[in-house]
């Protein structure tokens, strides 16, 4: 029916107003006009067919010899073409077999009746399942490449590729060769996500000895602007879990953040020995770092893009947002006035990690709440009695034991879904695209589902702590070079063919060309700061005159790293030391 509708649409200008006959071998089509129950598509077809005057005529398939002959002729031509390709391939197998001594030895053993595992047909060995035995050499690599790298194969995994290849072909240790080929495929390593447990076991921070010895802090952004305030600075004591919520402006400079911290924390609890925070600009500013160095504070940073290190503040941020969500008005303009009571409410409740409330652990007593005041009578017990029942040292010891138990319980639970993995200095790894890299990829221009999941390979420079590593990154990635191990995976290089799959554009680059560089004439460095600095090259493309040379960004020349490296080496060799120090500032891709 679909074919009939298509033909009538194509020949409509010929058939309208004329009577004709439609011959079909499908008897069901002859009843289509009188069919009562129709799908939406069939209803549209019936309405379209009502415009024509024609008659259905059923002709069984065995009498429809003309159409069958035409279709069978096309099938025979196609099969003949396939047979021609196969005969050429088996000829290549015979040529390769003549050069393989092990293959010839097997032929001699079979002819002598010493080996029955294989048999011979037309001079070619066959194994169980009528699979052709492929000799050692380039022919095996060609089959591996064809059944993996080609578009029709689609870069399958080990099992699928093995099933595809082993149906017609065989050679010893084929599965090992397939596994090695898939494992060293750069395209698969960059594009495919790992289906294993997350890398890196949980590494809890050391437990402090007393309250306000170690604190963590973070900002919550995106609040409606009220009295110049549009964010919240959250400071949490890591020992007692005591939290301080401070209203801050939307753009909070390092100086203003330090002033808020001093007025709301240092003034009441003293200077902490260390601070745990993410690498926000408010904490890494020069003034902020210098201020805490003068105070004797050791500023500790979380590993890049891994908030679990500062999970305490992240969790309290969620609780604070939940509290404000309960009591905020429709306009959300009263969030600033709710911060003080939110701080009292949070510090009043018992923490599961310490078994006590943060207020009790810091001050030595539980604060009096409104429901307790309503039950008090005159002449009752002294409200300070409970404070002196136990010493603060006993409270601290009990809280420390509870924190240690909570850490062990949390580590045991989290490590069930993780795996321990380590990398050595100098080893090459692939970097999973971090949130900072994803921000540089515009979703309006491309489909993010088609972007490779990894970038690299990059070299490990050194190890930072237990679960973080510093990488040697190119200039095009203007991000912090330290990453949690869960963002890294080992790079498997094909030692037999180092160039296989190397010509792939980095994820953040959308430029690719088929042209070739004839010569690089000059280069220049633009931008003063490290963040904005870039290098351009004056490129003469092949087939163009020198006068038509154009300036190209270094990041767009990712396909010509060897040409750029050769140019820079020649430039430095020909230039005097003074000129070299002024001009060789490094390209966008080369890390010189």
C-alpha positions in Angstrom: 0.0 0.0 0.0 2.9 2.4 0.8 4.3 1.8 -2.8 0.9 2.5 -4.4 0.4 5.8 -2.4 3.9 6.8 -3.3 3.4 6.2 -7.0 0.1 8.0 -7.1 1.7 11.0 -5.4 4.5 11.0 -8.0 2.2 10.6 -11.0 -0.8 12.6 -9.7 -0.7 15.1 -12.5 -1.0 12.3 -15.1 -3.7 10.2 -13.4 -6.2 12.8 -12.1 -9.3 12.7 -14.3 -8.5 9.3 -15.9 -9.5 5.8 -15.2 -6.7 3.2 -14.6 -6.1 -0.2 -13.0 -3.7 -1.1 -10.1 -2.5 -4.6 -10.2 -1.2 -6.1 -6.9 -0.2 -9.5 -5.5 -1.5 -8.5 -2.0 -5.2 -9.5 -1.9 -5.8 -7.4 1.2 -5.2 -4.2 -0.8 -8.3 -4.9 -2.9 -10.5 -4.5 0.2 -8.9 -1.3 1.4 -11.7 1.0 0.1 -14.3 -0.9 2.1 -12.3 -1.3 5.3 -14.1 0.2 8.3 -11.5 0.2 11.1 -8.6 2.4 10.1 -5.5 3.8 11.8 -4.9 7.5 11.4 -2.3 6.9 8.6 -4.7 4.5 6.8 -7.5 7.1 7.1 -5.3 9.7 5.4 -4.4 7.2 2.6 -8.1 6.4 2.0 -8.9 10.1 1.7 -6.1 10.6 -0.7 -7.1 7.6 -2.9 -10.7 8.9 -3.1 -9.4 11.5 -5.5 -8.6 8.9 -8.2 -10.8 6.7 -10.4 -9.1 3.3 -10.4 -9.8 -0.4 -10.0 -7.9 -2.9 -7.8 -7.0 -6.2 -9.6 -5.5 -9.1 -7.7 -2.8 -11.1 -9.5 -1.1 -13.9 -7.5 2.7 -13.7 -7.1 3.3 -16.9 -9.1 1.7 -15.3 -12.2 3.5 -12.0 -11.7 6.6 -13.1 -13.4 7.7 -9.8 -14.9 8.2 -8.1 -11.6 9.8 -11.1 -10.0 12.3 -11.5 -12.8 13.4 -7.9 -12.5 14.0 -8.2 -8.8 15.8 -11.5 -9.0 18.1 -10.1 -11.7 19.2 -7.4 -9.3 19.9 -9.9 -6.5 22.0 -12.1 -8.8 24.1 -9.0 -9.9 24.7 -8.1 -6.2 25.7 -11.6 -5.3 28.1 -11.8 -8.2 29.8 -8.6 -7.0 30.2 -10.0 -3.5 31.7 -13.3 -4.9 34.3 -11.3 -6.9 35.5 -9.5 -3.7 35.7 -12.8 -1.7 37.8 -14.5 -4.4 40.3 -11.6 -4.4 40.6 -11.8 -0.6 41.3 -15.5 -0.5 43.9 -15.0 -3.2 45.7 -12.6 -0.7 45.4 -15.3 2.0 47.2 -17.7 -0.2 49.9 -15.2 -1.0 50.4 -14.4 2.7 50.4 -18.1 3.6 53.3 -18.7 1.3 55.4 -16.3 3.4 54.3 -17.7 6.8 56.6 -20.7 7.9 54.2 -21.7 10.7 51.3 -21.8 8.2 53.3 -24.0 5.8 54.3 -26.3 8.7 50.6 -26.9 9.5 49.9 -27.7 5.8 52.6 -30.3 5.9 51.3 -31.9 9.1 47.8 -32.1 7.7 49.0 -33.7 4.4 51.0 -36.2 6.4 47.9 -37.1 8.5 49.5 -35.8 11.8 47.0 -33.1 12.4 43.2 -33.3 12.2 42.3 -30.0 13.9 42.3 -28.3 10.5 41.7 -29.2 6.9 42.7 -27.9 3.5 40.5 -26.5 0.8 42.0 -24.8 -2.3 45.3 -24.5 -0.5 43.8 -22.6 2.5 43.5 -23.9 6.0 40.1 -24.1 7.6 39.2 -24.5 11.3 36.0 -25.6 13.0 33.0 -23.9 11.7 34.5 -23.5 8.2 36.5 -20.5 9.3 39.5 -19.5 7.2 42.9 -19.7 9.0 44.5 -16.2 8.5 48.4 -16.3 8.3 50.5 -14.0 10.5 51.2 -10.6 9.1 49.5 -7.5 7.8 46.3 -9.3 6.8 45.3 -9.9 10.4 45.8 -6.2 11.2 43.7 -5.3 8.1 40.8 -7.5 9.3 41.1 -6.0 12.8 40.9 -2.5 11.4 38.0 -3.3 9.0 35.9 -4.9 11.8 36.5 -2.1 14.3 37.5 1.3 12.7 35.2 1.3 9.7 31.9 3.1 9.8 29.9 0.0 9.2 31.5 -1.7 12.2 31.2 1.3 14.5 34.0 0.7 17.0 32.4 -2.3 18.8 33.7 -3.7 22.1 35.7 -6.8 22.5 32.8 -9.3 22.7 30.9 -7.8 19.7 34.1 -7.5 17.6 35.1 -11.0 18.5 31.7 -12.4 17.5 31.8 -10.4 14.2 35.3 -11.6 13.3 35.3 -15.2 14.5 32.3 -16.2 12.3 34.4 -16.4 9.1 38.1 -16.2 10.3 40.4 -17.8 12.8 43.9 -17.6 14.0 45.5 -18.6 17.4 45.1 -16.1 20.2 42.6 -14.1 18.2 40.7 -12.9 21.3 43.9 -11.5 22.8 44.7 -9.6 19.5 41.1 -8.2 19.5 41.3 -7.2 23.1 44.6 -5.4 22.5 43.3 -3.6 19.4 40.1 -2.4 21.2 42.1 -1.4 24.3 44.5 0.7 22.4 41.9 2.4 20.2 42.2 6.2 21.0 38.7 6.9 19.6 37.1 4.4 22.0 39.2 5.7 24.9 38.1 9.3 24.3 34.5 8.7 23.4 33.3 5.8 25.6 32.5 6.1 29.3 33.8 3.6 31.8 31.3 1.0 33.0 33.2 0.3 36.2 33.1 1.6 39.8 34.2 5.2 40.4 37.9 5.5 40.9 39.5 6.6 44.2 38.7 5.4 47.7 37.3 7.9 50.2 40.0 9.9 52.0 38.4 11.6 55.1 40.2 14.7 56.4 42.0 14.5 59.8 39.7 14.9 62.8 40.4 18.2 64.7 41.3 18.1 68.4 38.9 20.9 69.5 36.2 23.2 68.2 37.2 25.9 65.7 40.6 24.4 65.1 39.6 23.6 61.5 36.7 25.1 59.5 35.2 24.8 56.0 33.5 27.4 54.0 31.6 28.0 50.8 29.2 30.4 49.1 25.6 29.9 48.1 24.7 32.1 45.2 21.6 33.1 43.3 19.4 34.7 45.9 17.2 37.8 45.2 19.0 41.0 46.0 17.9 42.4 49.3 19.7 45.4 50.8 22.7 44.8 48.6 23.0 41.2 49.7 22.5 38.3 47.2 24.6 35.4 48.5 25.4 33.5 51.7 28.8 32.8 53.2 28.5 29.4 55.0 31.3 28.7 57.6 31.2 25.3 59.5 33.4 24.1 62.3 34.6 20.6 61.3 34.8 19.4 64.9 31.4 20.5 66.4 29.6 21.0 63.1 28.7 24.5 64.4 27.5 26.6 61.4 27.6 30.4 60.8 25.4 31.9 58.0 26.5 35.3 56.8 24.7 37.4 54.2 27.1 38.7 51.5 26.8 40.7 48.3 26.5 39.0 44.9 30.0 40.0 43.9 32.0 39.6 47.1 35.6 40.7 46.8 38.4 39.0 48.7 38.7 42.0 51.1 35.0 42.1 51.9 34.9 38.3 52.4 37.8 38.5 54.8 36.0 41.3 56.7 32.8 39.3 57.0 34.8 36.2 58.2 36.6 38.3 60.8 33.5 40.0 62.2 31.3 36.8 62.4 33.8 34.1 63.1 37.3 35.2 64.3 35.8 37.7 66.7 33.8 35.0 68.6 35.8 31.8 68.1 39.4 32.8 67.3 41.6 32.1 64.4 41.4 28.6 62.9 44.5 26.7 62.1 43.4 25.6 58.7 40.5 26.2 56.3 39.0 23.8 53.8 37.4 25.4 50.8 36.9 24.9 47.1 39.0 27.0 44.7 36.6 29.8 44.4 38.1 33.2 43.4 37.0 34.6 46.8 39.4 32.2 48.5 42.3 32.2 46.1 42.7 35.9 45.7 46.1 37.2 46.6 44.8 39.4 49.5 42.7 36.5 50.9 45.7 34.1 50.9 48.1 36.8 52.3 45.6 37.7 55.1 45.4 34.1 56.3 49.1 33.6 56.0 49.6 36.5 58.4 47.1 35.0 60.7 49.0 31.7 60.8 46.3 29.8 58.8 47.1 27.1 56.3 44.7 27.4 53.4 43.8 23.9 52.1 42.1 23.5 48.7 39.8 20.8 47.6 40.9 18.8 44.5 39.6 20.1 41.3 35.9 19.5 40.6 35.5 17.0 43.4 33.2 18.6 46.1 33.3 15.4 48.2 36.4 16.7 49.9 34.3 19.6 51.2 31.2 17.5 51.5 30.4 18.9 55.0 29.7 22.4 53.8 27.9 21.1 50.7 25.5 19.1 52.9 24.9 22.1 55.2 24.2 24.2 52.1 21.4 21.8 51.2 20.0 21.9 54.7 20.0 25.7 54.7 18.3 25.9 51.4 15.7 23.5 52.6 15.1 25.6 55.7 14.7 28.8 53.8 12.4 27.1 51.3 10.1 26.3 54.3 9.6 29.8 55.5 10.5 32.1 52.6 7.7 34.3 51.1 6.5 34.3 47.5 8.8 37.2 46.6 11.7 35.5 48.5 12.7 38.9 49.9 12.8 37.8 53.5 15.7 35.3 53.2 18.2 37.7 54.9 16.0 38.1 58.0 15.7 34.3 58.3 19.4 33.6 58.4 19.8 34.2 62.2 17.0 32.0 63.2 18.1 29.4 60.6 21.6 29.4 62.3 20.0 28.9 65.7 17.8 26.1 64.5 20.6 24.2 62.8 23.0 24.5 65.8 20.2 23.4 68.2 19.7 20.0 66.7 21.8 16.9 67.5 24.4 16.0 64.8 24.4 12.3 63.8 28.2 12.3 63.6 28.9 13.6 67.1 25.8 12.6 69.0 25.4 16.1 70.4 24.2 19.4 69.1 26.8 21.8 67.7 25.8 24.5 70.3 26.3 22.0 73.2 29.6 20.9 72.0 31.0 24.5 71.6 29.5 26.1 74.7 29.1 23.1 77.0 25.3 23.3 77.4 22.2 22.9 75.3 20.5 26.3 74.6 17.1 27.0 76.2 14.4 26.7 73.6 10.9 28.4 73.8 9.2 25.1 74.6 11.5 24.6 77.7 10.8 28.1 79.0 7.0 27.5 78.9 7.5 24.6 81.3 9.7 26.4 83.8 8.5 27.4 87.3 9.9 29.9 89.7 12.3 28.4 92.1 13.3 25.7 89.7 16.7 24.2 89.2 19.6 26.4 88.2 19.9 26.4 84.4 23.8 26.3 84.7 23.7 22.9 86.6 23.9 20.9 83.4 26.9 22.9 82.2 29.1 21.8 85.0 27.9 18.2 85.1 30.7 17.2 82.7 33.9 19.0 81.8 34.4 20.2 78.3 37.3 17.8 77.9 34.9 14.9 78.4 32.6 16.4 75.8 35.5 16.8 73.3 36.7 13.2 73.8 33.2 11.8 73.3 32.6 13.9 70.2 36.0 12.9 68.8 35.2 9.2 69.2 31.8 9.7 67.6 33.4 11.5 64.6 35.9 8.7 64.2 33.1 6.1 64.1 31.1 8.2 61.7 34.1 8.5 59.4 34.8 4.8 59.4 31.1 4.1 58.8 31.0 6.6 55.9 34.2 5.3 54.4 33.1 1.7 54.5 29.8 2.6 52.8 31.3 4.8 50.1 34.2 2.5 49.3 31.7 -0.3 48.3 30.9 1.6 45.1 34.5 2.6 44.4 37.8 1.0 43.3 41.3 1.8 44.3 43.5 3.0 41.4 46.9 4.7 41.3 49.0 6.3 38.6 52.8 6.8 38.4 54.6 10.0 37.6 55.3 10.2 33.9 52.4 7.9 33.0 49.9 9.0 30.4 46.2 9.4 31.3 43.0 10.6 29.8 41.0 13.4 31.5 37.2 13.2 31.8 35.6 16.5 30.7 35.2 18.6 33.8 32.4 21.2 34.4 34.9 23.9 33.5 35.6 22.3 30.1 31.8 21.7 29.5 31.2 25.5 30.0 33.5 26.2 26.9 31.4 23.9 24.7 28.3 25.8 23.4 25.2 23.6 23.4 23.6 25.9 20.8 26.2 25.1 18.1 26.7 21.3 18.7 25.0 18.3 20.2 26.7 17.5 23.5 25.9 13.9 23.2 28.3 13.6 20.3 31.2 15.3 22.2 34.0 12.9 23.3 33.9 12.2 27.0 37.7 12.4 27.5 40.6 14.6 26.4 44.2 13.8 26.2 46.4 11.9 26.7 48.3 14.0 29.3 51.3 13.2 31.4 51.1 12.9 35.2 53.5 15.4 36.8 53.2 14.5 40.5 50.8 13.1 43.0 48.9 15.4 45.3 47.7 13.7 48.5 46.2 10.2 48.3 43.6 10.6 45.5 44.6 13.6 43.4 47.2 14.1 40.6 48.7 17.1 38.8 48.8 16.9 35.0 50.8 18.6 32.3 48.1 20.4 30.4 48.4 22.3 27.1 47.8 26.0 27.0 44.3 25.6 25.4 43.0 24.2 28.7 43.1 27.2 31.0 42.1 25.3 34.2 43.8 24.2 37.4 46.0 21.1 36.6 45.1 19.1 39.7 42.3 16.5 39.4 40.7 13.8 41.6 41.5 10.3 40.4 37.9 9.7 39.5 38.4 12.2 36.5 41.3 10.1 35.2 41.7 6.8 33.4 44.8 5.1 32.1 45.7 5.7 28.4 46.5 2.5 26.5 48.9 3.3 23.6 49.2 1.1 20.5 52.9 0.3 20.5 52.7 -1.3 17.0 51.0 1.8 15.4 51.5 5.0 17.5 49.7 7.2 15.0 46.5 5.2 15.0 43.6 7.6 15.9 45.8 10.5 16.7 44.2 13.0 14.3 41.1 13.8 16.4 40.0 17.3 17.3 40.1 18.2 21.1 36.6 18.4 22.6 36.6 22.2 22.9 37.8 22.8 19.3 35.3 22.9 16.5 37.7 23.6 13.6 39.0 21.0 11.2 40.6 21.4 7.7 41.6 19.2 4.8 44.3 21.7 3.6 48.0 21.3 4.2 50.5 23.9 5.5 53.1 24.9 2.9 55.1 27.0 5.4 54.8 28.9 8.7 56.2 32.4 8.1 55.9 34.1 11.5 54.1 34.0 14.9 52.9 36.5 17.5 51.6 36.4 21.1 48.5 38.3 22.0 47.1 39.1 25.5 48.9 40.1 28.7 47.4 37.8 31.3 47.9 34.0 31.3 44.1 33.5 31.0 43.8 35.6 27.8 47.2 34.9 26.2 47.2 33.1 22.9 49.6 32.5 20.0 48.8 33.1 16.3 50.8 31.8 13.3 51.2 33.3 9.9 50.4 30.4 7.7 50.9 29.9 3.9 48.6 27.1 2.8 49.5 24.8 -0.1 48.4 26.1 -3.5 48.4 29.8 -2.3 51.0 32.5 -2.8 53.0 34.0 0.1 51.0 37.3 -0.2 47.8 35.3 0.7 49.2 34.0 4.0 46.8 34.5 6.9 47.0 34.5 10.7 45.6 31.4 12.3 45.0 30.7 16.0 47.2 28.0 17.4 44.2 26.1 18.8 42.9 25.8 15.2 46.1 24.2 14.1 45.8 21.1 16.2 46.3 19.0 13.2 49.8 20.4 12.5 51.5 20.1 15.9 54.6 18.5 14.2 54.8 21.4 11.7 54.6 24.0 14.5 57.2 22.2 16.6 59.6 22.1 13.6 59.0 25.8 13.0 59.7 26.8 16.6 62.8 24.7 16.7 64.1 26.3 13.6 63.2 29.7 14.9 65.0 29.2 18.2 68.1 27.9 16.4 68.3 30.8 14.0 67.5 33.5 16.6 69.8 35.0 19.1 69.0 34.3 22.9 67.5 37.8 23.4 65.1 37.5 20.5 64.2 33.9 21.4 63.2 34.9 25.0 60.9 37.6 23.6 59.2 35.6 20.9 58.9 32.0 22.0 56.0 32.1 24.3 54.4 28.8 23.4 51.5 27.8 21.2 48.0 27.0 22.0 48.5 23.3 21.8 52.2 22.8 22.4 53.3 22.9 26.0 56.8 24.2 25.6 
